[in-house]
């Protein structure tokens, strides 16, 4: 196993529940940036199409993971709001990829960065990293 993959695996295995959410959001932000760059840099070039498609597919997989752990019983309205956000993200990312339109990706990137920063703040609070927010508790 290469060192980068080993480091990534260790980070995932040792992360708290909130830390895992942060890692997912970080990965989504990285891939949204890749997709955006591919759309802005010669979007019809075969390599850019491949990069855009792979990045969008990874974001969609991450959003699917985030949606899959929502707990509507405990999370109530917060879980429903995240569900709506994730549905919007899926729709805009698919639309952007097919239409080669960077604007929806740019919009989603801004939203994901805002939410990522909020999760980082939650993670930084004492004891918060060990607790699972109600919206994500199983």
C-alpha positions as CSV (number, residue, x, y, z in Angstrom):
1,X,0.0,0.0,0.0
2,X,1.4,3.4,-0.9
3,X,2.0,5.9,2.0
4,X,-0.7,8.3,1.0
5,X,-3.3,5.5,1.0
6,X,-2.1,4.2,4.3
7,X,-2.3,7.7,5.9
8,X,-5.8,8.2,4.5
9,X,-6.9,4.8,5.8
10,X,-5.5,5.6,9.3
11,X,-7.3,8.9,9.3
12,X,-10.6,7.3,8.5
13,X,-10.2,4.5,11.0
14,X,-9.3,6.8,13.9
15,X,-11.8,9.6,13.2
16,X,-14.7,10.4,15.4
17,X,-18.2,10.3,14.0
18,X,-18.0,14.1,13.4
19,X,-14.5,13.7,12.1
20,X,-15.8,11.3,9.5
21,X,-18.4,13.9,8.4
22,X,-15.6,16.4,8.1
23,X,-13.5,14.0,6.0
24,X,-16.4,13.4,3.7
25,X,-17.1,17.1,3.3
26,X,-13.3,17.7,2.7
27,X,-13.3,15.1,0.0
28,X,-16.4,16.6,-1.6
29,X,-14.8,20.0,-1.7
30,X,-11.6,18.6,-3.3
31,X,-13.7,16.9,-6.0
32,X,-15.9,19.8,-6.6
33,X,-12.8,21.9,-7.2
34,X,-11.5,19.3,-9.6
35,X,-14.8,19.2,-11.5
36,X,-14.9,23.0,-11.6
37,X,-11.3,23.2,-13.0
38,X,-12.1,20.6,-15.6
39,X,-15.2,22.5,-16.7
40,X,-13.3,25.8,-16.9
41,X,-10.1,24.4,-18.7
42,X,-11.0,23.2,-22.2
43,X,-14.2,21.3,-21.1
44,X,-14.4,19.4,-24.4
45,X,-10.9,17.9,-24.1
46,X,-11.1,14.1,-23.5
47,X,-8.9,14.4,-20.3
48,X,-11.1,17.2,-18.9
49,X,-14.2,15.2,-19.6
50,X,-12.7,12.2,-17.7
51,X,-11.6,14.4,-14.8
52,X,-15.0,16.1,-14.6
53,X,-16.9,12.9,-14.8
54,X,-14.8,11.1,-12.1
55,X,-14.9,14.1,-9.8
56,X,-18.7,14.5,-10.1
57,X,-19.2,10.8,-9.6
58,X,-17.1,10.9,-6.4
59,X,-19.1,13.8,-5.1
60,X,-22.3,12.0,-5.9
61,X,-21.0,8.9,-4.0
62,X,-20.1,11.1,-1.0
63,X,-23.5,12.8,-1.0
64,X,-25.1,9.3,-1.1
65,X,-23.1,8.3,2.0
66,X,-24.1,11.5,3.8
67,X,-27.7,10.9,2.9
68,X,-27.5,7.3,3.9
69,X,-26.6,8.1,7.5
70,X,-29.3,10.7,8.2
71,X,-31.5,9.7,11.1
72,X,-34.9,11.3,10.6
73,X,-36.3,10.1,13.9
74,X,-33.6,11.7,16.1
75,X,-32.6,14.4,13.7
76,X,-36.0,15.8,12.9
77,X,-36.1,19.0,10.9
78,X,-32.2,19.2,10.7
79,X,-32.1,15.8,9.0
80,X,-34.9,16.8,6.6
81,X,-33.0,20.0,5.7
82,X,-29.8,18.1,5.1
83,X,-31.8,15.6,2.9
84,X,-33.2,18.4,0.8
85,X,-29.7,20.0,0.5
86,X,-28.3,16.6,-0.6
87,X,-31.1,16.2,-3.2
88,X,-30.3,19.6,-4.6
89,X,-26.6,18.9,-4.7
90,X,-27.2,15.7,-6.6
91,X,-29.5,17.4,-9.1
92,X,-27.1,20.3,-9.7
93,X,-24.0,18.2,-10.0
94,X,-25.6,15.9,-12.5
95,X,-27.0,18.9,-14.4
96,X,-23.6,20.6,-14.4
97,X,-21.8,17.5,-15.6
98,X,-24.1,16.9,-18.5
99,X,-24.4,20.5,-19.5
100,X,-20.7,21.2,-18.9
101,X,-21.9,24.2,-16.9
102,X,-19.5,25.3,-14.1
103,X,-22.0,27.6,-12.4
104,X,-23.9,24.8,-10.5
105,X,-20.6,23.3,-9.4
106,X,-19.4,26.7,-8.2
107,X,-22.6,27.2,-6.2
108,X,-22.4,23.7,-4.6
109,X,-18.7,24.3,-3.8
110,X,-19.6,27.5,-1.9
111,X,-22.3,25.6,0.1
112,X,-20.1,22.6,0.8
113,X,-17.2,24.9,2.1
114,X,-19.7,26.8,4.4
115,X,-21.0,23.5,5.8
116,X,-17.5,22.0,6.1
117,X,-16.3,25.0,8.1
118,X,-19.3,24.6,10.4
119,X,-18.5,20.9,10.9
120,X,-14.9,21.8,11.7
121,X,-16.1,24.2,14.4
122,X,-18.3,21.5,15.9
123,X,-15.4,19.1,15.7
124,X,-13.1,21.6,17.5
125,X,-15.4,21.8,20.5
126,X,-14.4,19.8,23.6
127,X,-16.3,16.5,23.7
128,X,-18.1,17.3,20.4
129,X,-15.9,15.0,18.4
130,X,-16.9,12.0,20.4
131,X,-20.6,12.7,20.1
132,X,-22.9,11.9,17.2
133,X,-25.3,14.7,16.2
134,X,-28.9,13.6,16.3
135,X,-29.3,13.9,12.6
136,X,-26.6,11.3,12.0
137,X,-27.2,8.9,14.9
138,X,-28.2,5.4,14.0
